[in-house]
Amino acid sequence: MSKEFDQRVTDFFAHYQDRGMKKWAGFFLSDHTAMINKETRQKSVPDRAEMSREECGKVLGEAFGNQRPVAV
């Protein structure tokens, strides 16, 4: 084998990047994003009818007292 061929082979492997890992990471990210979107849709709070000030105060007071989140 010639030195030129050896140099080309060495250069090829010095700059070669395996796409397999990048593809795997892309598939993983895609699956992860799909799962997050599915969970977000499941956790969405249905719309409620308008509440009076007294009802709002009661719900907010209970949430504050029990340290629970409130969606407005």
C-alpha positions in Angstrom: 0.0 0.0 0.0 1.1 3.5 -0.7 1.7 6.2 1.8 -0.9 8.3 0.1 -3.5 5.6 0.6 -2.5 5.2 4.2 -2.9 8.9 4.7 -6.3 9.0 3.1 -7.5 6.2 5.3 -6.1 7.9 8.4 -7.7 11.2 7.5 -11.1 9.4 6.8 -11.2 7.8 10.3 -9.9 10.9 12.0 -12.9 12.9 10.7 -15.5 10.1 10.6 -18.6 10.6 12.7 -21.0 7.7 13.3 -24.5 8.8 12.6 -26.0 5.9 14.5 -25.7 7.7 17.8 -27.2 10.9 16.4 -30.1 9.0 14.9 -30.7 7.2 18.2 -30.7 10.5 20.1 -33.2 11.9 17.6 -35.6 8.9 18.0 -35.2 9.2 21.8 -36.0 12.9 21.7 -39.0 12.3 19.5 -40.5 9.6 21.7 -39.8 11.8 24.8 -41.5 14.8 23.2 -44.5 12.7 22.2 -44.9 11.4 25.8 -44.7 14.9 27.3 -47.4 16.1 24.8 -49.6 13.1 25.7 -49.2 13.8 29.5 -49.9 17.5 29.0 -53.2 16.7 27.2 -54.2 14.3 29.9 -53.4 16.8 32.7 -55.3 19.7 31.2 -58.0 21.1 33.4 -61.5 21.3 31.9 -63.1 24.7 31.7 -65.4 25.5 34.6 -68.4 27.8 34.8 -67.8 31.3 36.1 -67.6 31.3 39.9 -68.8 34.0 42.3 -66.4 36.0 44.4 -67.3 33.9 47.5 -66.7 30.6 45.7 -63.3 31.9 44.4 -62.3 33.1 47.9 -63.2 29.7 49.3 -61.3 27.7 46.7 -58.2 30.0 47.0 -58.3 29.8 50.8 -58.4 26.0 50.7 -55.7 25.9 48.2 -53.5 28.3 50.2 -54.2 26.4 53.4 -53.3 23.0 51.8 -50.4 24.4 49.7 -51.9 23.3 46.4 -51.6 24.9 43.0 -54.5 26.9 41.5 -55.1 27.4 37.8 -56.8 30.7 36.9 
